[in-house]
């Protein structure tokens, strides 16, 4: 079976010559999923997913390969029908009100599928026409979005010559053509260079500040830490946790502590009765939480930021030449690693 997310986006079927813009407050509904299930034969891709993504916020969809993230996004986009459960996108049911959902939703798959013979500008104009923009509106919108994603110089280049990262940027522009209230993004940073990743974060934060609902699936948890407001963790087709990033940051987590003299640091920790672990490797010889080389740093589990501040203060007062103290991982990665569902 071919992957549905490798195809160009499917615009809403034409109910008339024009799809009216939804009410200004429609985006306030965000996304709601309750008990959603979807199977492909004997394979249960999504077994029981329940979560809410709020308007005006960026929600991270986190889970390992095969967790059901892409299948869930396809159902939200109205491209797959759930076997059970209920979905609401901007207050509309993707099954019963498919046209309304597609008119309000921007879908960016993890693989850019388009007409390779068309230029970048022609791709956007064609998609604009499919969403019932007039030719003049579609051209204006295409030029505007090519500037937003920094593809002006490649506007008249055929899509087939674009690099992976350039195609990702064109895919994002394509998802924005009809000015959607809800964005569903599957691995949007894949293939992007560091500058483009920063631009993506800035753009998505701006779109969220305008009241849009943004749901982002990504394996790059450090990127999501800097981007997302909330997170939904799924494993084996099930929701295992929902959390705000603020709440996750305030939880017990691992901190990395380094001093000019590692011997002095560990001696002080031993005397103070503070448990620690050396950074170099885990118990089975696998890399630990941090991928940095062994520089004498240690990992210490602390309850919150206040505990970290107290530890640094005590170390300095004891004469320990502390160089740095920081979380060993981002908040999302810490929660992800701590979930019992994800342990092997």
N, C-alpha and C positions, 0 to 999 in steps of 0.2 A: 504494500500500500504506500503511495507517495505521501510525503509529509505535507500536510495542509499548510504549514507555516512557511513553506518554501515558495508559495505562489503569491502573485500580486494581491493586494487587498481587494476584497469584494465589497463594492459600495452598495448602499441600500437600493433595493428595487424601486423603480420610479413610480410613486403613487400619483404623481402629476408632473407638470413641467418644472415644478420647483418644490424643494423641501424647505419649509419655513424654519427659521432658527428657533430653537426651543426657548421657553421663558428664561429670563435672566437668572431665576433662582433654581432652575432645574438641577444644576450641578450640586446643589446643597444636599442632594440625596446620596451622592457618592456611590459606593459599591457595597452590596450586601450579598453574602452567600450563606445559605443554611442547608446543611446536610447534603451537599452536592456529591453525586456519584456519576462515574462514567467508566464503562468497560469496553474493551475491544476483544470480543470473544471471551476467552477464559482469563484474559489479562485485565486486572482491576487497576486502571490508570489513576483514577480518582475514586477513593473509597468513602471518604466522609470528610468534607471540607466545609468549615464554617468560619467566616471572618467578616469584618467590616473595614472598608477603606474610606476614610473621610474626605470630603471635599476640602480643598485648600491645603492638603497635606500630601506628602510623598510616602507611600507605603511600600516597603521592601517585601518581596516574596522570596523566601529563603528556603532552600532544600537541596539535597544531593541530586545527581543525575537520576532520572527515573522516578522522582518523587511525585510527578504529576503536574508540575508547574505549567508547562506549555499547554497541556490538555486543558487545564483550568482557564488559562488565558484565551484559548480558542473558544471555549464555551462562553466566556464573558463577552467576547467580540461577536458572538452570534454565528460563528462558523462551525460549531459543533453543538449538538443538542444533548443536554444531560439526561442520564437514565432516571435520575431521581433527584429530589431536592429543589430548592428555589434559588433563583438569581435575580438581582435587580441592579441595573446599571443606569445611573442618573434617573432613578425612579421608574424605569421601564424594564419589562421582562424580555430578555434576549430571544425567547422562543415565541411568546405570544405577540410581542411588539418588536419584531426583528428590525423593521424599517426604522423605527424610532431610535433603537439602540445604535444601529450603524451610522445614523445621521449625527449622533452625539459622541461617537467613539473613534479615537485614532489608534490603529493597531500597527505595531512595528514588530514583525517577526524576527527571530534570531538569524535567519538567512534571507538575504535580499533576493527576492524573485521579481523580475520585471522583464520588459521587452528590451533585449540587449541592443537592438538596432536603433532604438530611440535615444535621443540626446537627454541629458539630465533635465533640461528645461521642458522638453516634450513629454517626459515621464510625468512631471508635475502638472503640466497643462492638461494632459489626458486624464489623469486622476481627478483633477478639478472639474473637468467636464462631466465625469461619471458621477460626481457629487452635485451636479446641476448648477455649477457656477457658469456664468456667461463666458464666452471666449475672452472678453476684455478682463473680466474678473480673474479668470484662471491665469492669464498671462501676468497680471499684476501680482497675484499671489505667488506664482512661481518665482518671479524675480525677487520678491521680498524674502521668500524662504531660502533661495540660493544664497542670499546675503547672510541670512541668519546662520546657516550651516557652513559658511565660508567655501562655497563651491562656485562663486561667480566666474572664476577663470576657466572652469570646466563646464559651464552652462551648455555649450554647444558640442561637447564631446559625447560620443555614444557611451551608453552605460557600460558596455562590455569592457571598455578600457580603464574603468575606474578601479582603484585598489579596493581591498576589503574594507579599510577604514572609510574611504570616500563613499563606498556604497552604503555603509552604515549611516553616514551623515545624510545621504540622499534618502535613505529609508525613513529617517526621522522627519525630514522635510515632507515626505509623502504622507506620513501619518498626521501632519499638521495642516494639510492643504485646506480642509473644510472647517478649520478653527474649532476642533472638538472640545467638549467639556471634560471628557474622560480620556486619559492616555493609558494604553496597555503596552508596555515595553518589555520585550523578551531579549535579554542580554544586549542592551543598547550600546554598551561601551566596548563590546567585543571588536578587536581590531583597531581601536582608536589609539592614536599617539597621545602622549601625556598632555599636550596643549589642547587637543580635541576633547579629552576627558574632562579637563577643567571647564571648557566651554559648555560641555553637556551639563555638568552640575549647575553652572550658573543659569543656563536656560531653563532647566527643569525646576529650579527653585523659583525663578521668575514666574513660570507658568502656574506653579502651585500658589504663589502669592496672589494670582489673579482669580483664585477660587476654583481652579480645576482639580480634578481627582487624578492622581498619578499612581499607577501600580507598576513597579519595576521588579523584574526577575533578573537576578545576576548571581554569578559565582564569585565575583570580586567583592568580598565583604568589606574590604577597606574603603572601596568607593561608596558603598551603600552607607557606611558609617557617617560619611561626610555629607550625604545627600538626603537620607530618609528621616522622617519624623517617627514613623511606626514600622513595625515588622510583623510579618506572619510567617511562622515556621511550619513547613509541612514535611512529612516523611512517610514513605510508603502509601501515598495517596490520602493521608490524614493530616488534619491540623493538629499540631502538637503544642503550639503556643502562639499567643498574640501578645505583643508588648510594645510600649512606646520606647523610643530610644532613650528618653530621659530616665525612665524607670530602669532600663537595662544598665545604664551608666552608673546608677546608684546602687547596684547589687554587688555582692561579694565577687571579687575578680582578682586575677593575678597581675602583680606589678613587677616590673623589672628594675632592680636596684644595682647601681654600679658605683664603685669608689676607686680612687687612685691606687689604693693598695687593697687588693682583694682579701689578703690574709687578715688585715685589720678589720675589714668588714665582716668576714665570717666569724672571726673571734668575738666580735661584739655581739653578733646575732646569737652565737652559742651562749655567751654569758647572760644575755637578756632573755634566753629561753624562747626565741622567736624561730619558728620552723621556716626553713628555706630549702630551695632546690637549685642546684647548679644548672645553668642554662644549656650547656653543651649538648646533651642528649637525654632522651627519655629512658625509662627503665628497660626497654627492649632494644636500645641502640638506635631508635628512630629519632629524627630531629624533634626538638621540643617545640613549645609554642612559638618561640622566636627563631627566625631563620638566620639571625646575625651570627657571626663567628664567636667562638668562646673568648671573651675578653675579661673573664673574671666576674661577670654579672651573675646575680642570683635572682630567682623568682620567689616572691613572697605573696601569699594569699591574704588579702585584706578586705574588710567589710565594706568600706566606702572611701570616698575622697578624703574625708576627715581623718580616717585612720591612716591613710598614706601621709597626710601632712604631719600627723603626730609622730609617725615613724621617722620621717626626715628630721624633724625637730630634735627628737631624742638622739639620733645618730650624730648630728652636728654638735650637740651639747657634749656628747661623749668623745668628741675629737675625731670621729670617723670622717675621712676626706671624701664625702659623697660628691660624685660627679653628676649623676642623673638619676631620676626616678620617674617612671612613666608606666602606664598600662602596658602589659606584655602583648596584648592584642586589642583590637577594637571591641566595642561593646557587643556588636552583632556576632563576631567570631567567638567571643567568650561564651555567649548564650548558646550558640550553635554547638560548640564543643561539649558544653555541659549537659545537653539534652540526652536523657537516657535512650531515647529512640535512635539517636545517631551513633551510639557507642557500638563498637564491634568487638 
